Amino acid sequence: MGRAWVAILIGGTFLLAPIALSRAAVYGYVDAHGTAHFTDAPTQPYFRPLPAFGLPRGVNLVRGQYAGLINQIALEEGVDPELVRAIIKAESNFDTYALSRKGARGLMQLMPGTAGRYSVTDIYDPEANIRGGVRYLRHLQDLFPGRLPLALAAYNAGEQVVLRYDRVPPYPETLRYVDRVLGAYGRHDLRGDRTRALASRRRTRTEIVEIDPSPPSVYRSVDADGVPRYTNIPPVVRPSPGATR
C-alpha cells in the first residue's frame, strides 16, 4: 500500500470520532480492487496482523508461549533466536493460524512448497512450522553469507529473485519487509541497502523523492452494531447546536 492508505467506509456515511488506538492487535488486508480493510476482530483467514499496532494479548517476546521453541530450534540450527523472533513478528505477529492471500501459513508463513521441502507435515503446528522456517532461514543465510538483508529479501520474495538482482529486489513489499525485520531485530545499521533500493525506485528525471518514514495516522470508530472501523481520513467534527463561528 505504501503511503496510500485507503479509508474503509462500510454501511453508508457515518460520523467518525477519533478514539485512541488500544494495545489490542489490528488486522488488515488489501482486496483485489486495492482497498485496504482493517479490524481488531478478524472474521476471515486472509486478515493479517499489523505489527505496528501491537501484538495479540498474551504474547511475550522473551517468555511467551513460543519462546522455548524458538530458542531451542534456533540454537539447534545455528540461527540467532532474536532474528527468528523478528521474522515471526513481521510474518504472522505470532498468530499460529495466520494465512496470507498468497497461501503462506503459520507462524513463519511457510508456503506449501517450502513446507514440503523441509518435511513440515502439519504447517499449523508451532514446532513444525518454526523448525521448517528456521531451516529455510539457515539455508538462506548460507546462500548469502554476511548479507542479512539479502537473506531476508529471499525469505520474502524467493531466493531466485534475489540471486537474479544480487541485491534486495526493488519490490515495495520486499523493501518494507526487510526494513521491518531489521528494525525489530535491532540492526538499523543494515538498512542502507534497503534505503538505496527504495530511493532508486522513486528516482525521477531531476531528483530523488525523499521517503517519509513516519507512519500514517489511523482513526478508529465503532458503529451502532459495535463493529470497529479504521481509516486514515481525519474525522469531520460537526459544530454543536448554537455554536458560533
Secondary structure, DSSP 8 states (H G I E B T S, - for coil): -TT-------SS----------SS--EEEE-TTS-EEEESS--STT-EE-GGG---TT--TTTSTTHHHHHHHHHHHT--HHHHHHHHHHHTTT-TT-B-TTS-BTTTTB-HHHHHHTT-S-TT-HHHHHHHHHHHHHHHHHHSTT-HHHHHHHHHH-HHHHHHHTS--S-HHHHHHHHHHHHHHT-GGGTHHHHHHHHHHTB-SS-B-----S----EEEE-TTS-EEEESS-------TT---
